[in-house]
Amino acid sequence: MSKSIFYHAGCPVCISAEHDIVNLIGAEQVEIVHLGEDRERIAEAEKAGVNSVPALVTPNGNTLHLNFGASIADVKA
Amino acid sequence: MSKSIFYHAGCPVCISAEHDIVNLIGAEQVEIVHLGEDRERIAEAEKAGVNSVPALVTPNGNTLHLNFGASIADVKA
């Protein structure tokens, strides 16, 4: 099974949710992507249905938006 | 370690998120609470910081709001 992907942008809400997700599903089960640093992956996140960060894209392609840190529009700005 | 608690209200967004969470962290790691049926647990959910469903309260007490199905106010109405 492929990993989940956790997209974030370094905001406090993102970091808090990242810790929770890593604790819940295990660091080896999730790839962490910082869209503020890996800007070339913003398009990939949008394609997966990510409208805001933090968000978790599951191995079967569903997107879970976790709380609300920032919109993708703000991350792109 | 205690379980996470997943609060929902039977809405389609809730059911979809429930499947994702159970797949990610395992059915034995999460208690599922349907606030529409277990109405006496609404106060407990509010105390844990749940403002909308679906939401996951982690073993260390953090609340993750997952996507958005319904506000707690709507669940109580």
Backbone of each chain as nested JSON, in Angstrom:
{
  "chains": [
    {"id": "A", "residues": [
      {"number": 1, "name": "MET", "atoms": {"N": [0.846, -1.194, 0.0], "CA": [0.0, 0.0, 0.0], "C": [0.875, 1.235, 0.0]}},
      {"number": 2, "name": "SER", "atoms": {"N": [0.513, 2.221, -0.784], "CA": [1.297, 3.452, -0.807], "C": [1.019, 4.263, 0.453]}},
      {"number": 3, "name": "LYS", "atoms": {"N": [1.868, 5.238, 0.692], "CA": [1.744, 6.087, 1.87], "C": [0.66, 7.135, 1.684]}},
      {"number": 4, "name": "SER", "atoms": {"N": [0.214, 7.676, 2.8], "CA": [-0.552, 8.91, 2.768], "C": [0.424, 10.066, 2.554]}},
      {"number": 5, "name": "ILE", "atoms": {"N": [-0.1, 11.197, 2.106], "CA": [0.722, 12.401, 1.963], "C": [0.097, 13.514, 2.785]}},
      {"number": 6, "name": "PHE", "atoms": {"N": [0.886, 14.094, 3.675], "CA": [0.428, 15.201, 4.497], "C": [1.016, 16.486, 3.942]}},
      {"number": 7, "name": "TYR", "atoms": {"N": [0.138, 17.364, 3.445], "CA": [0.586, 18.647, 2.905], "C": [0.409, 19.724, 3.959]}},
      {"number": 8, "name": "HIS", "atoms": {"N": [1.427, 20.541, 4.123], "CA": [1.299, 21.643, 5.063], "C": [2.116, 22.83, 4.57]}},
      {"number": 9, "name": "ALA", "atoms": {"N": [2.088, 23.899, 5.36], "CA": [2.82, 25.095, 4.953], "C": [3.522, 25.747, 6.135]}},
      {"number": 10, "name": "GLY", "atoms": {"N": [3.807, 24.956, 7.156], "CA": [4.607, 25.458, 8.26], "C": [3.877, 26.283, 9.303]}},
      {"number": 11, "name": "CYS", "atoms": {"N": [2.585, 26.47, 9.115], "CA": [1.83, 27.283, 10.075], "C": [1.637, 26.497, 11.378]}},
      {"number": 12, "name": "PRO", "atoms": {"N": [1.361, 27.199, 12.472], "CA": [1.189, 26.496, 13.762], "C": [0.101, 25.425, 13.725]}},
      {"number": 13, "name": "VAL", "atoms": {"N": [-1.017, 25.722, 13.07], "CA": [-2.08, 24.714, 12.947], "C": [-1.561, 23.491, 12.192]}},
      {"number": 14, "name": "CYS", "atoms": {"N": [-0.731, 23.757, 11.169], "CA": [-0.166, 22.65, 10.379], "C": [0.74, 21.767, 11.222]}},
      {"number": 15, "name": "ILE", "atoms": {"N": [1.614, 22.385, 11.984], "CA": [2.603, 21.63, 12.765], "C": [1.911, 20.791, 13.833]}},
      {"number": 16, "name": "SER", "atoms": {"N": [0.907, 21.389, 14.472], "CA": [0.152, 20.654, 15.477], "C": [-0.527, 19.437, 14.865]}},
      {"number": 17, "name": "ALA", "atoms": {"N": [-1.173, 19.633, 13.715], "CA": [-1.863, 18.52, 13.046], "C": [-0.86, 17.48, 12.557]}},
      {"number": 18, "name": "GLU", "atoms": {"N": [0.303, 17.93, 12.108], "CA": [1.334, 16.985, 11.652], "C": [1.731, 16.046, 12.794]}},
      {"number": 19, "name": "HIS", "atoms": {"N": [1.947, 16.615, 13.976], "CA": [2.319, 15.769, 15.114], "C": [1.221, 14.757, 15.425]}},
      {"number": 20, "name": "ASP", "atoms": {"N": [-0.037, 15.229, 15.365], "CA": [-1.145, 14.32, 15.662], "C": [-1.209, 13.183, 14.645]}},
      {"number": 21, "name": "ILE", "atoms": {"N": [-1.058, 13.528, 13.381], "CA": [-1.164, 12.511, 12.325], "C": [-0.006, 11.511, 12.415]}},
      {"number": 22, "name": "VAL", "atoms": {"N": [1.189, 12.017, 12.654], "CA": [2.347, 11.113, 12.781], "C": [2.157, 10.187, 13.982]}},
      {"number": 23, "name": "ASN", "atoms": {"N": [1.644, 10.73, 15.088], "CA": [1.385, 9.887, 16.256], "C": [0.325, 8.837, 15.967]}},
      {"number": 24, "name": "LEU", "atoms": {"N": [-0.684, 9.221, 15.185], "CA": [-1.812, 8.318, 14.945], "C": [-1.481, 7.221, 13.942]}},
      {"number": 25, "name": "ILE", "atoms": {"N": [-0.847, 7.589, 12.828], "CA": [-0.687, 6.577, 11.782], "C": [0.762, 6.15, 11.587]}},
      {"number": 26, "name": "GLY", "atoms": {"N": [1.687, 6.821, 12.276], "CA": [3.082, 6.39, 12.206], "C": [3.864, 7.136, 11.141]}},
      {"number": 27, "name": "ALA", "atoms": {"N": [5.07, 7.559, 11.502], "CA": [5.898, 8.377, 10.6], "C": [6.217, 7.64, 9.298]}},
      {"number": 28, "name": "GLU", "atoms": {"N": [6.321, 6.296, 9.379], "CA": [6.689, 5.54, 8.186], "C": [5.528, 5.387, 7.202]}},
      {"number": 29, "name": "GLN", "atoms": {"N": [4.315, 5.785, 7.664], "CA": [3.132, 5.628, 6.825], "C": [2.717, 6.921, 6.128]}},
      {"number": 30, "name": "VAL", "atoms": {"N": [3.467, 7.986, 6.359], "CA": [3.025, 9.263, 5.802], "C": [4.218, 10.084, 5.316]}},
      {"number": 31, "name": "GLU", "atoms": {"N": [4.08, 10.597, 4.113], "CA": [5.083, 11.512, 3.568], "C": [4.673, 12.933, 3.93]}},
      {"number": 32, "name": "ILE", "atoms": {"N": [5.599, 13.706, 4.453], "CA": [5.31, 15.091, 4.836], "C": [5.821, 16.025, 3.739]}},
      {"number": 33, "name": "VAL", "atoms": {"N": [4.939, 16.862, 3.214], "CA": [5.328, 17.808, 2.16], "C": [5.038, 19.227, 2.638]}},
      {"number": 34, "name": "HIS", "atoms": {"N": [6.067, 20.041, 2.696], "CA": [5.947, 21.448, 3.083], "C": [5.817, 22.259, 1.787]}},
      {"number": 35, "name": "LEU", "atoms": {"N": [4.598, 22.713, 1.506], "CA": [4.351, 23.378, 0.222], "C": [5.023, 24.743, 0.125]}},
      {"number": 36, "name": "GLY", "atoms": {"N": [5.364, 25.316, 1.271], "CA": [6.092, 26.583, 1.231], "C": [7.532, 26.394, 0.756]}},
      {"number": 37, "name": "GLU", "atoms": {"N": [8.069, 25.194, 1.007], "CA": [9.445, 24.896, 0.596], "C": [9.477, 24.109, -0.705]}},
      {"number": 38, "name": "ASP", "atoms": {"N": [8.542, 23.175, -0.876], "CA": [8.445, 22.378, -2.103], "C": [7.357, 22.967, -2.991]}},
      {"number": 39, "name": "ARG", "atoms": {"N": [7.604, 24.15, -3.506], "CA": [6.553, 24.862, -4.212], "C": [6.158, 24.167, -5.513]}},
      {"number": 40, "name": "GLU", "atoms": {"N": [7.053, 23.379, -6.064], "CA": [6.718, 22.67, -7.305], "C": [5.686, 21.566, -7.075]}},
      {"number": 41, "name": "ARG", "atoms": {"N": [5.386, 21.293, -5.813], "CA": [4.386, 20.254, -5.539], "C": [3.0, 20.835, -5.266]}},
      {"number": 42, "name": "ILE", "atoms": {"N": [2.858, 22.159, -5.344], "CA": [1.55, 22.781, -5.122], "C": [0.534, 22.278, -6.157]}},
      {"number": 43, "name": "ALA", "atoms": {"N": [0.967, 22.163, -7.403], "CA": [0.047, 21.715, -8.461], "C": [-0.435, 20.294, -8.197]}},
      {"number": 44, "name": "GLU", "atoms": {"N": [0.488, 19.454, -7.727], "CA": [0.134, 18.064, -7.375], "C": [-0.909, 18.043, -6.253]}},
      {"number": 45, "name": "ALA", "atoms": {"N": [-0.721, 18.914, -5.265], "CA": [-1.669, 18.967, -4.151], "C": [-3.042, 19.429, -4.635]}},
      {"number": 46, "name": "GLU", "atoms": {"N": [-3.054, 20.446, -5.47], "CA": [-4.328, 20.943, -5.998], "C": [-5.046, 19.863, -6.79]}},
      {"number": 47, "name": "LYS", "atoms": {"N": [-4.276, 19.12, -7.586], "CA": [-4.85, 18.042, -8.401], "C": [-5.48, 16.974, -7.513]}},
      {"number": 48, "name": "ALA", "atoms": {"N": [-4.898, 16.766, -6.32], "CA": [-5.424, 15.772, -5.384], "C": [-6.648, 16.287, -4.626]}},
      {"number": 49, "name": "GLY", "atoms": {"N": [-7.005, 17.566, -4.868], "CA": [-8.196, 18.1, -4.219], "C": [-7.923, 18.876, -2.951]}},
      {"number": 50, "name": "VAL", "atoms": {"N": [-6.66, 19.235, -2.732], "CA": [-6.31, 19.985, -1.531], "C": [-6.677, 21.457, -1.725]}},
      {"number": 51, "name": "ASN", "atoms": {"N": [-7.609, 21.933, -0.919], "CA": [-8.047, 23.327, -0.988], "C": [-7.413, 24.194, 0.086]}},
      {"number": 52, "name": "SER", "atoms": {"N": [-6.994, 23.551, 1.168], "CA": [-6.359, 24.276, 2.273], "C": [-5.389, 23.327, 2.961]}},
      {"number": 53, "name": "VAL", "atoms": {"N": [-4.499, 23.923, 3.736], "CA": [-3.56, 23.111, 4.52], "C": [-3.807, 23.372, 6.003]}},
      {"number": 54, "name": "PRO", "atoms": {"N": [-3.532, 22.424, 6.875], "CA": [-3.014, 21.094, 6.569], "C": [-4.077, 20.172, 5.952]}},
      {"number": 55, "name": "ALA", "atoms": {"N": [-3.609, 19.236, 5.145], "CA": [-4.502, 18.249, 4.535], "C": [-3.765, 16.931, 4.381]}},
      {"number": 56, "name": "LEU", "atoms": {"N": [-4.523, 15.861, 4.468], "CA": [-3.962, 14.516, 4.33], "C": [-4.632, 13.842, 3.139]}},
      {"number": 57, "name": "VAL", "atoms": {"N": [-3.824, 13.416, 2.175], "CA": [-4.355, 12.642, 1.053], "C": [-4.073, 11.176, 1.354]}},
      {"number": 58, "name": "THR", "atoms": {"N": [-5.146, 10.387, 1.434], "CA": [-5.0, 8.99, 1.831], "C": [-4.52, 8.145, 0.655]}},
      {"number": 59, "name": "PRO", "atoms": {"N": [-4.052, 6.915, 0.939], "CA": [-3.558, 6.058, -0.145], "C": [-4.606, 5.792, -1.231]}},
      {"number": 60, "name": "ASN", "atoms": {"N": [-5.887, 5.832, -0.877], "CA": [-6.917, 5.628, -1.915], "C": [-7.369, 6.937, -2.546]}},
      {"number": 61, "name": "GLY", "atoms": {"N": [-6.669, 8.015, -2.269], "CA": [-6.902, 9.248, -3.012], "C": [-7.891, 10.221, -2.411]}},
      {"number": 62, "name": "ASN", "atoms": {"N": [-8.424, 9.899, -1.233], "CA": [-9.336, 10.846, -0.587], "C": [-8.534, 11.943, 0.116]}},
      {"number": 63, "name": "THR", "atoms": {"N": [-9.087, 13.136, 0.113], "CA": [-8.427, 14.25, 0.784], "C": [-9.184, 14.613, 2.047]}},
      {"number": 64, "name": "LEU", "atoms": {"N": [-8.477, 14.611, 3.16], "CA": [-9.041, 15.039, 4.44], "C": [-8.423, 16.381, 4.796]}},
      {"number": 65, "name": "HIS", "atoms": {"N": [-9.255, 17.418, 4.845], "CA": [-8.774, 18.712, 5.312], "C": [-8.853, 18.719, 6.83]}},
      {"number": 66, "name": "LEU", "atoms": {"N": [-7.747, 19.01, 7.484], "CA": [-7.65, 18.92, 8.94], "C": [-7.602, 20.324, 9.517]}},
      {"number": 67, "name": "ASN", "atoms": {"N": [-8.623, 20.666, 10.302], "CA": [-8.677, 22.014, 10.847], "C": [-8.446, 23.004, 9.698]}},
      {"number": 68, "name": "PHE", "atoms": {"N": [-7.904, 24.154, 9.947], "CA": [-7.671, 25.096, 8.849], "C": [-6.489, 25.971, 9.195]}},
      {"number": 69, "name": "GLY", "atoms": {"N": [-5.454, 25.863, 8.386], "CA": [-4.282, 26.701, 8.6], "C": [-4.229, 27.827, 7.597]}},
      {"number": 70, "name": "ALA", "atoms": {"N": [-4.31, 27.465, 6.308], "CA": [-4.224, 28.46, 5.245], "C": [-4.818, 27.87, 3.978]}},
      {"number": 71, "name": "SER", "atoms": {"N": [-5.391, 28.716, 3.15], "CA": [-5.894, 28.25, 1.868], "C": [-4.727, 28.045, 0.905]}},
      {"number": 72, "name": "ILE", "atoms": {"N": [-4.951, 27.207, -0.087], "CA": [-3.919, 26.996, -1.106], "C": [-3.623, 28.318, -1.825]}},
      {"number": 73, "name": "ALA", "atoms": {"N": [-4.643, 29.146, -1.989], "CA": [-4.429, 30.451, -2.634], "C": [-3.408, 31.272, -1.847]}},
      {"number": 74, "name": "ASP", "atoms": {"N": [-3.495, 31.215, -0.523], "CA": [-2.538, 31.95, 0.306], "C": [-1.135, 31.349, 0.21]}},
      {"number": 75, "name": "VAL", "atoms": {"N": [-1.088, 30.014, 0.113], "CA": [0.214, 29.352, -0.004], "C": [0.887, 29.739, -1.323]}},
      {"number": 76, "name": "LYS", "atoms": {"N": [0.064, 29.894, -2.377], "CA": [0.605, 30.24, -3.7], "C": [1.031, 31.701, -3.779]}},
      {"number": 77, "name": "ALA", "atoms": {"N": [0.441, 32.535, -2.935], "CA": [0.676, 33.981, -3.055], "C": [2.118, 34.353, -2.683]}}
    ]},
    {"id": "B", "residues": [
      {"number": 1, "name": "MET", "atoms": {"N": [-2.186, 3.047, 25.842], "CA": [-2.671, 4.31, 25.273], "C": [-4.165, 4.205, 25.017]}},
      {"number": 2, "name": "SER", "atoms": {"N": [-4.882, 5.256, 25.368], "CA": [-6.311, 5.248, 25.116], "C": [-6.577, 5.434, 23.626]}},
      {"number": 3, "name": "LYS", "atoms": {"N": [-7.817, 5.143, 23.237], "CA": [-8.201, 5.255, 21.833], "C": [-8.463, 6.706, 21.445]}},
      {"number": 4, "name": "SER", "atoms": {"N": [-8.445, 6.938, 20.147], "CA": [-9.011, 8.176, 19.612], "C": [-10.53, 8.026, 19.598]}},
      {"number": 5, "name": "ILE", "atoms": {"N": [-11.225, 9.143, 19.54], "CA": [-12.683, 9.107, 19.422], "C": [-13.081, 9.879, 18.167]}},
      {"number": 6, "name": "PHE", "atoms": {"N": [-13.83, 9.223, 17.309], "CA": [-14.307, 9.861, 16.075], "C": [-15.778, 10.199, 16.27]}},
      {"number": 7, "name": "TYR", "atoms": {"N": [-16.09, 11.499, 16.268], "CA": [-17.474, 11.948, 16.419], "C": [-18.054, 12.259, 15.052]}},
      {"number": 8, "name": "HIS", "atoms": {"N": [-19.257, 11.777, 14.802], "CA": [-19.897, 12.094, 13.525], "C": [-21.397, 12.174, 13.735]}},
      {"number": 9, "name": "ALA", "atoms": {"N": [-22.104, 12.469, 12.642], "CA": [-23.556, 12.589, 12.75], "C": [-24.265, 11.94, 11.569]}},
      {"number": 10, "name": "GLY", "atoms": {"N": [-23.587, 10.981, 10.957], "CA": [-24.241, 10.21, 9.913], "C": [-24.304, 10.851, 8.539]}},
      {"number": 11, "name": "CYS", "atoms": {"N": [-23.763, 12.05, 8.417], "CA": [-23.798, 12.734, 7.113], "C": [-22.828, 12.058, 6.141]}},
      {"number": 12, "name": "PRO", "atoms": {"N": [-23.041, 12.253, 4.832], "CA": [-22.15, 11.609, 3.854], "C": [-20.68, 11.977, 4.054]}},
      {"number": 13, "name": "VAL", "atoms": {"N": [-20.401, 13.24, 4.359], "CA": [-19.018, 13.649, 4.616], "C": [-18.451, 12.887, 5.811]}},
      {"number": 14, "name": "CYS", "atoms": {"N": [-19.321, 12.69, 6.824], "CA": [-18.893, 11.96, 8.027], "C": [-18.536, 10.515, 7.708]}},
      {"number": 15, "name": "ILE", "atoms": {"N": [-19.393, 9.859, 6.951], "CA": [-19.201, 8.432, 6.659], "C": [-17.942, 8.229, 5.832]}},
      {"number": 16, "name": "SER", "atoms": {"N": [-17.725, 9.097, 4.879], "CA": [-16.526, 9.007, 4.05], "C": [-15.275, 9.179, 4.911]}},
      {"number": 17, "name": "ALA", "atoms": {"N": [-15.288, 10.183, 5.781], "CA": [-14.129, 10.425, 6.649], "C": [-13.935, 9.272, 7.628]}},
      {"number": 18, "name": "GLU", "atoms": {"N": [-15.052, 8.702, 8.101], "CA": [-14.956, 7.561, 9.024], "C": [-14.209, 6.404, 8.363]}},
      {"number": 19, "name": "HIS", "atoms": {"N": [-14.572, 6.105, 7.117], "CA": [-13.89, 5.013, 6.414], "C": [-12.4, 5.304, 6.274]}},
      {"number": 20, "name": "ASP", "atoms": {"N": [-12.08, 6.556, 5.941], "CA": [-10.669, 6.912, 5.778], "C": [-9.906, 6.758, 7.087]}},
      {"number": 21, "name": "ILE", "atoms": {"N": [-10.503, 7.233, 8.177], "CA": [-9.813, 7.172, 9.472], "C": [-9.642, 5.731, 9.938]}},
      {"number": 22, "name": "VAL", "atoms": {"N": [-10.678, 4.914, 9.763], "CA": [-10.578, 3.508, 10.162], "C": [-9.506, 2.804, 9.331]}},
      {"number": 23, "name": "ASN", "atoms": {"N": [-9.452, 3.119, 8.034], "CA": [-8.409, 2.523, 7.197], "C": [-7.021, 2.972, 7.632]}},
      {"number": 24, "name": "LEU", "atoms": {"N": [-6.9, 4.225, 8.032], "CA": [-5.586, 4.778, 8.352], "C": [-5.071, 4.314, 9.711]}},
      {"number": 25, "name": "ILE", "atoms": {"N": [-5.929, 4.357, 10.72], "CA": [-5.398, 4.092, 12.059], "C": [-5.89, 2.786, 12.657]}},
      {"number": 26, "name": "GLY", "atoms": {"N": [-6.842, 2.123, 11.974], "CA": [-7.279, 0.815, 12.436], "C": [-8.517, 0.903, 13.308]}},
      {"number": 27, "name": "ALA", "atoms": {"N": [-9.482, 0.025, 13.051], "CA": [-10.762, 0.061, 13.759], "C": [-10.58, -0.117, 15.266]}},
      {"number": 28, "name": "GLU", "atoms": {"N": [-9.559, -0.868, 15.663], "CA": [-9.374, -1.134, 17.097], "C": [-8.766, 0.066, 17.835]}},
      {"number": 29, "name": "GLN", "atoms": {"N": [-8.335, 1.065, 17.062], "CA": [-7.695, 2.239, 17.67], "C": [-8.63, 3.423, 17.801]}},
      {"number": 30, "name": "VAL", "atoms": {"N": [-9.867, 3.259, 17.361], "CA": [-10.749, 4.422, 17.362], "C": [-12.174, 4.023, 17.748]}},
      {"number": 31, "name": "GLU", "atoms": {"N": [-12.735, 4.799, 18.646], "CA": [-14.129, 4.611, 19.034], "C": [-14.978, 5.522, 18.148]}},
      {"number": 32, "name": "ILE", "atoms": {"N": [-16.031, 4.973, 17.581], "CA": [-16.907, 5.756, 16.703], "C": [-18.142, 6.171, 17.493]}},
      {"number": 33, "name": "VAL", "atoms": {"N": [-18.43, 7.464, 17.53], "CA": [-19.599, 7.964, 18.251], "C": [-20.5, 8.734, 17.287]}},
      {"number": 34, "name": "HIS", "atoms": {"N": [-21.731, 8.274, 17.148], "CA": [-22.727, 8.93, 16.293], "C": [-23.54, 9.872, 17.193]}},
      {"number": 35, "name": "LEU", "atoms": {"N": [-23.266, 11.172, 17.078], "CA": [-23.9, 12.133, 17.981], "C": [-25.396, 12.287, 17.73]}},
      {"number": 36, "name": "GLY", "atoms": {"N": [-25.842, 11.908, 16.55], "CA": [-27.279, 11.955, 16.282], "C": [-28.024, 10.873, 17.049]}},
      {"number": 37, "name": "GLU", "atoms": {"N": [-27.312, 9.759, 17.331], "CA": [-27.923, 8.643, 18.057], "C": [-27.556, 8.67, 19.542]}},
      {"number": 38, "name": "ASP", "atoms": {"N": [-26.298, 9.031, 19.821], "CA": [-25.838, 9.128, 21.219], "C": [-25.851, 10.586, 21.643]}},
      {"number": 39, "name": "ARG", "atoms": {"N": [-27.038, 11.14, 21.757], "CA": [-27.135, 12.579, 21.986], "C": [-26.601, 12.998, 23.349]}},
      {"number": 40, "name": "GLU", "atoms": {"N": [-26.57, 12.08, 24.285], "CA": [-26.046, 12.424, 25.616], "C": [-24.529, 12.636, 25.58]}},
      {"number": 41, "name": "ARG", "atoms": {"N": [-23.888, 12.313, 24.456], "CA": [-22.433, 12.528, 24.369], "C": [-22.074, 13.843, 23.67]}},
      {"number": 42, "name": "ILE", "atoms": {"N": [-23.09, 14.616, 23.267], "CA": [-22.808, 15.898, 22.617], "C": [-22.019, 16.815, 23.55]}},
      {"number": 43, "name": "ALA", "atoms": {"N": [-22.404, 16.856, 24.83], "CA": [-21.711, 17.73, 25.78], "C": [-20.244, 17.331, 25.924]}},
      {"number": 44, "name": "GLU", "atoms": {"N": [-19.996, 16.027, 25.948], "CA": [-18.623, 15.513, 26.025], "C": [-17.806, 15.967, 24.81]}},
      {"number": 45, "name": "ALA", "atoms": {"N": [-18.44, 15.895, 23.632], "CA": [-17.748, 16.312, 22.407], "C": [-17.434, 17.802, 22.447]}},
      {"number": 46, "name": "GLU", "atoms": {"N": [-18.402, 18.587, 22.883], "CA": [-18.178, 20.034, 22.964], "C": [-17.053, 20.353, 23.929]}},
      {"number": 47, "name": "LYS", "atoms": {"N": [-17.035, 19.645, 25.061], "CA": [-15.993, 19.867, 26.063], "C": [-14.615, 19.547, 25.494]}},
      {"number": 48, "name": "ALA", "atoms": {"N": [-14.559, 18.571, 24.564], "CA": [-13.286, 18.195, 23.945], "C": [-12.879, 19.165, 22.84]}},
      {"number": 49, "name": "GLY", "atoms": {"N": [-13.738, 20.159, 22.569], "CA": [-13.385, 21.157, 21.565], "C": [-13.931, 20.886, 20.181]}},
      {"number": 50, "name": "VAL", "atoms": {"N": [-14.89, 19.968, 20.079], "CA": [-15.474, 19.64, 18.785], "C": [-16.494, 20.719, 18.4]}},
      {"number": 51, "name": "ASN", "atoms": {"N": [-16.203, 21.441, 17.316], "CA": [-17.096, 22.495, 16.839], "C": [-17.958, 22.045, 15.675]}},
      {"number": 52, "name": "SER", "atoms": {"N": [-17.484, 21.017, 14.977], "CA": [-18.214, 20.495, 13.819], "C": [-17.877, 19.02, 13.68]}},
      {"number": 53, "name": "VAL", "atoms": {"N": [-18.704, 18.325, 12.941], "CA": [-18.438, 16.915, 12.646], "C": [-18.226, 16.752, 11.142]}},
      {"number": 54, "name": "PRO", "atoms": {"N": [-17.461, 15.765, 10.718], "CA": [-16.74, 14.794, 11.547], "C": [-15.518, 15.407, 12.224]}},
      {"number": 55, "name": "ALA", "atoms": {"N": [-15.169, 14.851, 13.385], "CA": [-13.987, 15.3, 14.106], "C": [-13.369, 14.118, 14.832]}},
      {"number": 56, "name": "LEU", "atoms": {"N": [-12.058, 14.172, 14.966], "CA": [-11.325, 13.118, 15.654], "C": [-10.62, 13.732, 16.855]}},
      {"number": 57, "name": "VAL", "atoms": {"N": [-10.902, 13.205, 18.044], "CA": [-10.182, 13.635, 19.242], "C": [-9.104, 12.586, 19.512]}},
      {"number": 58, "name": "THR", "atoms": {"N": [-7.861, 13.031, 19.506], "CA": [-6.737, 12.104, 19.635], "C": [-6.538, 11.707, 21.095]}},
      {"number": 59, "name": "PRO", "atoms": {"N": [-5.764, 10.633, 21.349], "CA": [-5.551, 10.191, 22.728], "C": [-4.952, 11.276, 23.625]}},
      {"number": 60, "name": "ASN", "atoms": {"N": [-4.189, 12.208, 23.047], "CA": [-3.632, 13.278, 23.883], "C": [-4.538, 14.503, 23.948]}},
      {"number": 61, "name": "GLY", "atoms": {"N": [-5.762, 14.374, 23.454], "CA": [-6.767, 15.397, 23.678], "C": [-6.876, 16.472, 22.614]}},
      {"number": 62, "name": "ASN", "atoms": {"N": [-6.095, 16.354, 21.533], "CA": [-6.241, 17.328, 20.444], "C": [-7.441, 16.98, 19.583]}},
      {"number": 63, "name": "THR", "atoms": {"N": [-8.105, 18.004, 19.073], "CA": [-9.244, 17.781, 18.198], "C": [-8.879, 18.142, 16.77]}},
      {"number": 64, "name": "LEU", "atoms": {"N": [-9.079, 17.185, 15.872], "CA": [-8.874, 17.421, 14.449], "C": [-10.238, 17.461, 13.779]}},
      {"number": 65, "name": "HIS", "atoms": {"N": [-10.588, 18.618, 13.225], "CA": [-11.821, 18.699, 12.442], "C": [-11.497, 18.252, 11.027]}},
      {"number": 66, "name": "LEU", "atoms": {"N": [-12.244, 17.278, 10.527], "CA": [-11.964, 16.661, 9.237], "C": [-13.012, 17.116, 8.229]}},
      {"number": 67, "name": "ASN", "atoms": {"N": [-12.553, 17.835, 7.205], "CA": [-13.516, 18.35, 6.233], "C": [-14.646, 19.032, 7.005]}},
      {"number": 68, "name": "PHE", "atoms": {"N": [-15.827, 19.08, 6.477], "CA": [-16.91, 19.717, 7.221], "C": [-18.233, 19.078, 6.834]}},
      {"number": 69, "name": "GLY", "atoms": {"N": [-18.878, 18.457, 7.8], "CA": [-20.183, 17.857, 7.542], "C": [-21.296, 18.708, 8.105]}},
      {"number": 70, "name": "ALA", "atoms": {"N": [-21.202, 19.03, 9.395], "CA": [-22.243, 19.805, 10.053], "C": [-21.663, 20.422, 11.313]}},
      {"number": 71, "name": "SER", "atoms": {"N": [-22.182, 21.572, 11.694], "CA": [-21.748, 22.185, 12.938], "C": [-22.407, 21.464, 14.111]}},
      {"number": 72, "name": "ILE", "atoms": {"N": [-21.801, 21.576, 15.283], "CA": [-22.402, 20.986, 16.482], "C": [-23.761, 21.635, 16.743]}},
      {"number": 73, "name": "ALA", "atoms": {"N": [-23.874, 22.915, 16.439], "CA": [-25.164, 23.599, 16.632], "C": [-26.264, 22.901, 15.814]}},
      {"number": 74, "name": "ASP", "atoms": {"N": [-25.928, 22.501, 14.584], "CA": [-26.915, 21.806, 13.755], "C": [-27.239, 20.424, 14.309]}},
      {"number": 75, "name": "VAL", "atoms": {"N": [-26.213, 19.763, 14.867], "CA": [-26.432, 18.429, 15.427], "C": [-27.369, 18.521, 16.637]}},
      {"number": 76, "name": "LYS", "atoms": {"N": [-27.228, 19.61, 17.399], "CA": [-28.044, 19.782, 18.59], "C": [-29.476, 20.199, 18.256]}},
      {"number": 77, "name": "ALA", "atoms": {"N": [-29.654, 20.8, 17.116], "CA": [-30.97, 21.366, 16.77], "C": [-32.016, 20.264, 16.552]}}
    ]}
  ]
}
